[in-house]
Amino acid sequence: AIGIGPVSVAKIDVEGSELFVLREMLARDRALWPKHIVFEFIPKAFDYSEVPETLIELLGAHDYVLRTVDGEPYIAGADLPENNVWAA
């Protein structure tokens, strides 16, 4: 451990490897999960190694509610402002 405590916001932009990062992050103690996660989500541009919905389902299964960065509810297939999703 490197001594980093819980963070309020994590921004993830890893060019299609978001699923890997989120799986690793959420495998940790729940007390260390960020309260908010903002991540780039461009299913047509990146190979997410699995279907893009897997990433969305993973966050939902861990009790995150998804929104656009403008605060609107996330709707699969709808345009995303700045190509980002906000999970809280």
N, C-alpha and C positions, 0 to 999 in steps of 0.2 A: 504494500500500500504506500502511496505517496503522500498521504495526509490531507487529501482534498475532501472537504465535507460536501454536503448537499448543495446543489446550485439551484437557483430559481429558474433560469432560462438557459437552454442549450440550443445553439443554432448548428444544424448539420447540413453541410453542402459538400458531399464527397463523390460527386459525379456518378451516381448510380449505385453506390455501395451503401446507401442509407439503410437497407434492410439488415445488412451485416452489423452495422454500427448499432442500430436500435436493438437487435437481438442481444448483443453483448451488453449494452447498457441496461436493458431490462432484466437480464439474468442476475444482476447484482441485487443486493438488499434493497427492498422497496423504499426504505428510508433515504436511500441515495438517489432515487429517481428524480429528475428535474420536475419541477411543478409545471413548467411549460417547455415544449419542444417545438421548434420551428425548423422545418426541413424542406429542401427543394424536392419537388415531385413533378417529374416530366416523363410520364410513362412512354410516350412516343419517341423520346430522345435517348433514353437509357435502357439497357438490358438489366432489369432488376434481379436477374438470375432465377426468378420465379415470377409468377404473375404479379403485376403491381398491386392487386387487391390484397395480397398476402401482407404487405407492409401496412396497409390500412387496417386489416383485420387484427394484426399483432397489437397495434396501439389500442384498438377497441377492447381487445381481450384483457388489456392491462388497465382498463378503466379510464383511458384518455378519451375526451370528447374532441372531435375534429371540427375545425373552422378554417375559413380562409384568413389571411392575415388582416383582412378588413373586419373580421369578427362575424362574418356571415356563416351559416352552417355549411359544412363541406358536403358537396354533392358530386358523386363519382361522375367523371366525364365532363363536368362543367369547367369553364375557363377559371384558372386560378390567378388572382392578382400576384404578380411577381413570381409565378410558378412555385409558390410556397404554400405549405399547409401548417396550421398551428394546432398543436395538440395540447390540451390542458386537462 
